[in-house]
Amino acid sequence: MSPTLAAPSIPRTEPRAEGSDFTPLARQVRESGLMERRTGYYARTITFNVLATAAVWVGVGLLGSWWALLLAVPAALLSSMSGFLGHDAGHKQIAASARTNRRLGLLLGDLMIGMSHGWWNAKHNQHHANPNHEDKDPDVAAGALVFTKEQAAARQGRLSWLTRNQAKLFFPMLLLEGLALQVASVQDLKNRPLKERWIEGTLMGAHAIGYLVLAFTLLPVPVAFCFLAIHQGLFGLHLGMAFAPNHKGMPMPGPDDKWDHLRKQVLTSRNIRGGPVTDWFLGGLNYQIEHHLFPGLPRPSLRKVQPMVKAHCAAMELPYAETGLIDSYAQALRHIDAVGH
């Protein structure tokens, strides 16, 4: 196992020799009918999100003053919700057709929030294949933050100061996450096939032009700059708050750990307790264990599948990590603080 600091101990249970421990659970979920598409739910949610986003911009135009900055808050929430829906499309939760899911991802990602659906989806699929694996999961690769003591030891100069203070700077840095995702999307265009490069580049360009034209046409220049800063800052903060609690501080498999699908997904993931508000605020990602075991499971079905997964983990004597929202951040921050020092 990787010598990551502050990670819980990993049980050395192994899958049974006669077959996969995941198979009985997969069969139970499939037979429950919960894997079926929830097209009505997604049609309503996407329609509401698009119309609400348009309504916010109408409100910005009607106010046309510093009072419009208040609308940057719902604008940021709606941008995050578009991102969550794009995430669901990337996992083919919304439609049966891969083409339809991709088109929805392009609409929700590239056009509505200026983030490349193709780039993010490829990166996210790598994460799902090997969650929390230092060498295979891009989400725990060294970047602005580091997640293992080996990554921290390699930092020198000013970066070492950033690493030592990364827990304190974590939430302030998330204010830049939305912009960072958009910049990375543009940078990745050169790696995409020519047709995808033109499609995604055109859509992201349309987003950028439309976004800036609306802001600077509807608002005085100083107000427009403030609106954009608040909107993008809160958008990045919300996305980071939704993704950060899911794996940070959880066990990280090393090169010698041979885990089956059940253990690979359950041991590295953490669920967040809560109700409908938590489900909405975190875009269903609070059911991280269920989502990782069944990526194609529609978001409304995650809560219903949870009791089956809990019971199966108990039967397999696998720890099922679940905590409150505040404690999840505390665990993640303790981990990156220990690593940073």
C-alpha positions, 0 to 999 in steps of 0.5 A: 500500500502507498504510504499516504499519511492520514489514510484509514487502514485497509482491511486485507480481505480478499475476494472469494476464489469461486467468483466475484463478490460484486456479482450478487450485488450487481444482479440484485440491483439489475433485477430491482429495475433501478438501472432503468433510465429516468428520462422524465426526471432528467427532461424536467431537470435540464429544462428547469436549469436552462430556463432558470439560467435564462431567467437569471440573465433577464434579471441581471438586465432588469436590475442593471446595477450593483444589485445584480451582483446578488444574482451571481449566487444563483447563476453559480449554483445553476452553472454547477447544476449544469456541470452535474448534469453533464457528469450524468450525461458522461456516465450515460445515465440520461439517455439510452443512446451514447450519441444523445448523451454526448450531445447533452454533454456538449450542451451542458458542458461546452455551451453552458459552462465553457468546459470541454465535455470530451476532455473532462469525460476522458479524465473522469473515466480514468478516475473511475477505473482506478480511484485514488491510485497515485499512478493511474488516477488523474484526480490525485496527480500532483498539481496545485495540491499534492496527496501523498508524501512522495509528491510533497517531498518533490516540491521545492522553492515557492511550491514547497510553501504552497504545499505546507499551507495547502490545507489552509489555502484549500477553500480559497484556491477553489475559487479559481477552480472554475476558471482552471477547468475552462483553461484546461479545456481550451489547452486540451483541444489540441489533443482531440481529433480534428472534428471534435476539436472544431465542435467543442472549440466552437461551442466553448467559443460561443459560450465565452462570447455570449457570456462576456457580451451579456455581462458587459452589455447588461451591466456597467463595466465595473459591475460586470467585472465584479459579477464575473468574479463572483460568479466564477469564484462561487462556481469553482467553490461549489464544484470543489466542495462537491468533489473534495469529500469523496476520496480525499483521505481515503485509502490509496491502493499501491502497485502491489494491491490487487483489489477486485471491483467491489473493493477498489470502489468501496474502500476508496470512496466516502459517502455523505449523509443528508437528505434532499437538500444534500442530494441537490447541493452535491448533485448526487455525488454524496452517494459516492460508493453507489455511484462508483459501483454503478456509474450508469445508475441514474441519480434519482436511484442512488438513494434507493440502491444505498441500502442494498450496497450497505447490506452487501458490504456488511455481509462481505465485512467491508467497511462502508465509509459514511459521514456528515458533510462538515466532517468529510471536509475535516477528514479531507483537510486533515489528510492534505495538511498531514501530507503537506507537512 
